[in-house]
Amino acid sequence: MKQKTSQKAITAAKRRDAALALRCEGRSYQVIGDRLKVTRQHAHRLVSEALDQIAEETTTNAERLRHLELDRLDGLHRTIWPLATSGQDLKAVDVVLRIMDRRAKLLGLD
């Protein structure tokens, strides 16, 4: 994603942050608009945009964490698989099944 660092983009981001901070304080959209010298409707849009951005960042971070956890599970699976498939280590079979169960939960397959 390309970073927006123009002065206009920075000003807009600061305005969204200020609108959200005021809303978190319990201010009405009219008060937010008055403080930021915009309409009530624009104040509402600023808060909505700020919340949408937070939701998008949260989703992105959750997806990154999911991939990290899946990579870790893959590493564990590769390590224990030869023991589990040799037929000589029943505990290793149980470990593989638990790894598979955890992967299915992370991927929403259950």
Sequence and secondary structure as in RCSB ss.txt:
>XXXX:A:sequence
MKQKTSQKAITAAKRRDAALALRCEGRSYQVIGDRLKVTRQHAHRLVSEALDQIAEETTTNAERLRHLELDRLDG
LHRTIWPLATSGQDLKAVDVVLRIMDRRAKLLGLD
>XXXX:A:secstr
     SHHHHHHHHHHHHHHHHHHTT  HHHHHHHHTS HHHHHHHHHHHHHHHHHHHHHHHHHHHHHHHHHHHH
HHHHHHHHHHTTS HHHHHHHHHHHHHHHHHTT  
